[in-house]
Amino acid sequence: MQRRAYHPAESTKRSFREQPFVLFLVSVPLLMAAVLFGGATQREPDKDTTAIIQASYIYNIAKLVEWREPAMRQGPFVIGVLGSDNLYRELVNKYATRSIGKQPIEVRKLPEMPEVDRCHILFVPSADKDLLAAILRQENTRSTLIITDFPDALANGAVVNFIPAKNTLKYEISLVNAEKHRIDVGLTLRQLADKVVE
């Protein structure tokens, strides 16, 4: 794999972008603990802590990776969501007015089927895991960062997979799958992952 040349100015710029993500990771256990021990039995959309944390992860992940495909650096930055109504609403409410670099974020709720829109990031929940193999065969997903939340997802082609941990939510990442999709993963994202597949 070809390595990019080191540029001190670029490294400094990236480290400033990565600082909010580090602070977010520190706050995740506190947020999860507050909900887990709060006694709530059913989650309302605006109180679904898992969706809140997943949405924040997705936004921060988007800032810490780079797409090599030139077409992916133009137009809106598209985040697609299969199923997961609460996650979709959280992304729309909190992040749809923001941008990734100069690209405005556009959040799309996609039908639960293998044929998906072209996205920068696509979230495939465990309820739709049987669609993952067919989704990955689509031409539209060749430069898509697939994020999931079920066991063995990395072995089945996902780039990032959310995993529950005690009072928190963590993630694992596959650099092999990122490379297949021509996506460069930032150092901070790799360092803070619970597991990295190289």
SVG drawing of the C-alpha trace seen along z (x, -y; Angstrom):
<svg xmlns="http://www.w3.org/2000/svg" viewBox="-41 -25 48 38">
<polyline fill="none" stroke="black" stroke-width="0.4" points="0.0,0.0 1.4,-3.4 2.0,-5.7 1.3,-9.4 4.1,-11.8 4.1,-13.3 3.3,-17.0 3.6,-18.7 0.9,-21.3 -1.5,-18.6 -0.8,-16.6 -1.5,-19.7 -4.7,-20.4 -5.9,-16.8 -5.1,-16.8 -7.3,-19.8 -10.1,-18.1 -9.7,-15.0 -9.8,-16.6 -13.6,-16.8 -13.8,-13.1 -11.5,-12.3 -13.6,-14.4 -16.7,-12.6 -15.3,-9.2 -14.5,-10.3 -18.2,-11.3 -19.8,-8.2 -19.6,-6.0 -21.2,-8.8 -24.1,-9.2 -24.7,-5.5 -24.6,-5.1 -27.1,-7.9 -29.6,-6.1 -29.0,-2.5 -29.5,-3.4 -32.2,-5.9 -34.9,-3.2 -36.4,-4.0 -38.0,-0.8 -39.0,-2.2 -36.9,-4.7 -38.6,-7.7 -36.9,-8.9 -35.3,-11.9 -34.1,-9.8 -32.7,-6.9 -29.1,-7.1 -27.8,-4.4 -29.1,-6.4 -27.6,-9.6 -24.2,-8.0 -24.2,-6.3 -25.1,-9.5 -22.3,-11.3 -19.9,-8.5 -21.0,-8.7 -20.5,-12.4 -17.0,-12.2 -16.0,-9.3 -16.9,-11.3 -14.5,-14.0 -11.6,-11.5 -11.6,-9.6 -10.8,-10.7 -12.3,-9.4 -9.8,-8.9 -12.5,-8.9 -12.6,-12.5 -16.3,-12.3 -16.9,-11.7 -15.3,-15.1 -18.0,-17.0 -21.6,-17.7 -23.4,-17.0 -21.9,-14.6 -24.6,-11.8 -25.2,-9.7 -27.7,-6.9 -29.6,-5.0 -31.4,-1.7 -34.2,-1.1 -33.2,-2.7 -35.8,-5.5 -34.4,-7.0 -30.8,-7.2 -32.1,-8.8 -34.0,-11.4 -31.0,-12.1 -28.8,-12.6 -31.3,-14.9 -32.0,-16.9 -28.3,-17.3 -26.1,-17.1 -28.1,-17.9 -27.2,-21.6 -23.5,-20.9 -20.9,-20.0 -17.9,-17.7 -15.2,-20.0 -17.0,-22.1 -19.6,-19.4 -23.0,-20.0 -24.4,-16.9 -27.5,-15.3 -29.1,-12.5 -31.3,-10.0 -33.7,-7.4 -33.3,-4.5 -35.7,-1.6 -34.7,1.7 -33.4,3.3 -30.1,4.1 -30.3,1.3 -29.2,-1.8 -28.4,-5.4 -24.8,-6.4 -23.6,-7.4 -20.4,-8.4 -21.6,-6.6 -24.2,-3.9 -25.6,-2.5 -26.9,1.0 -28.5,2.1 -28.6,5.7 -32.3,6.0 -31.0,5.6 -27.8,7.6 -29.0,10.1 -28.9,7.3 -25.2,6.5 -23.7,9.0 -26.0,7.8 -25.5,4.1 -21.7,4.6 -22.1,6.0 -23.8,2.8 -21.7,0.4 -23.1,-2.5 -21.3,-1.3 -17.8,-0.8 -16.6,-4.0 -19.1,-3.8 -18.0,-3.5 -20.4,-0.8 -21.2,-1.1 -23.0,1.7 -23.9,2.9 -23.9,6.7 -21.4,9.5 -19.0,10.6 -19.9,7.5 -16.3,6.7 -15.7,10.2 -18.7,9.6 -17.5,6.4 -18.3,3.5 -15.6,0.9 -16.8,-0.2 -19.0,1.9 -20.5,0.6 -20.2,3.0 -21.9,2.7 -19.6,2.6 -20.3,2.2 -22.1,-1.2 -20.9,-2.3 -20.7,-1.8 -17.4,-1.1 -16.4,-0.5 -14.2,1.8 -12.7,1.0 -11.4,2.9 -8.5,1.2 -8.7,4.0 -12.3,3.2 -11.5,-0.6 -8.8,0.0 -11.2,2.0 -13.5,-1.1 -10.5,-3.5 -11.0,-5.2 -8.1,-6.4 -8.7,-6.1 -7.2,-8.8 -4.8,-7.8 -7.0,-8.9 -9.9,-6.7 -7.5,-3.7 -6.0,-4.4 -9.3,-4.8 -10.9,-1.7 -11.6,1.3 -10.3,3.6 -8.5,2.9 -8.3,5.4 -5.3,4.8"/>
</svg>
